[in-house]
Amino acid sequence: MKVSELISKLQSLPSNADVLCYTEDENFQLKGDFFRLLDIEDIIISEASKIRINGRPSLKLEKNKDSEPHVLISVITDF
């Protein structure tokens, strides 16, 4: 999702509503749960290159000829 898409979606919602993230990814769930809530801690921008490490998506956080700006949303499991 691009920043413009996120802004557009958020602008259509009540401005005083809490924003939480959730995942149904079984790798993040606690045993017996169907989803996991995540609270947004911070939003930053960082130069990085998208890479895969052992087949898993990752970022190489450095500025080089292949890097691009990425908006990173830091989430925590408590709120």
C-alpha distance (Angstrom), angle and dihedral (degrees) to the residues before:
residue distance angle dihedral
M1 . . .
K2 3.78 . .
V3 3.82 124.4 .
S4 3.82 91.6 -110.2
E5 3.83 90.8 54.3
L6 3.80 91.7 48.4
I7 3.80 92.5 48.6
S8 3.79 91.7 48.3
K9 3.80 92.2 51.3
L10 3.81 93.4 45.1
Q11 3.82 93.1 48.1
S12 3.80 89.9 61.0
L13 3.83 91.3 58.6
P14 3.81 132.0 76.2
S15 3.81 107.3 -78.1
N16 3.82 93.7 -139.3
A17 3.84 95.6 52.9
D18 3.81 119.4 114.6
V19 3.80 114.6 -112.5
L20 3.81 116.0 -139.7
C21 3.78 131.5 168.2
Y22 3.78 124.9 -139.6
T23 3.75 136.9 -173.6
E24 3.77 133.8 -159.6
D25 3.82 89.8 -168.2
E26 3.80 105.7 129.4
N27 3.82 90.6 -141.8
F28 3.83 89.6 68.1
Q29 3.80 99.6 39.1
L30 3.75 124.2 102.3
K31 3.80 114.4 -125.9
G32 3.79 109.9 -73.8
D33 3.81 95.5 12.9
F34 3.80 125.0 119.3
F35 3.81 95.3 -157.2
R36 3.81 140.8 3.1
L37 3.80 127.2 -133.4
L38 3.79 120.6 -137.5
D39 3.81 126.7 -169.8
I40 3.79 120.9 -143.8
E41 3.81 108.9 -114.9
D42 3.81 100.6 175.3
I43 3.80 144.9 -18.8
I44 3.81 120.5 -139.7
I45 3.79 138.9 163.8
S46 3.79 120.9 -126.7
E47 3.79 136.8 173.3
A48 3.80 109.0 -116.9
S49 3.79 145.8 147.0
K50 3.80 121.6 -129.2
I51 3.81 109.8 -121.0
R52 3.80 140.0 159.8
I53 3.78 123.1 -124.8
N54 3.80 113.3 -165.2
G55 3.81 87.1 -16.6
R56 3.82 93.5 -54.7
P57 3.82 120.8 119.6
S58 3.80 113.9 -109.4
L59 3.80 142.5 151.5
K60 3.78 130.1 -117.2
L61 3.81 100.5 -143.3
E62 3.80 103.8 -147.1
K63 3.76 138.7 96.3
N64 3.80 112.3 -108.5
K65 3.82 138.8 133.8
D66 3.83 91.5 -76.5
S67 3.80 98.6 43.3
E68 3.78 126.0 104.3
P69 3.80 132.6 -171.4
H70 3.81 112.2 -89.1
V71 3.79 127.0 -170.8
L72 3.81 107.5 -134.7
I73 3.79 121.5 -160.3
S74 3.79 111.8 -157.6
V75 3.81 112.2 -149.3
I76 3.80 132.8 -171.5
T77 3.79 131.6 -163.1
D78 3.82 94.7 -126.0
F79 3.78 133.1 63.8
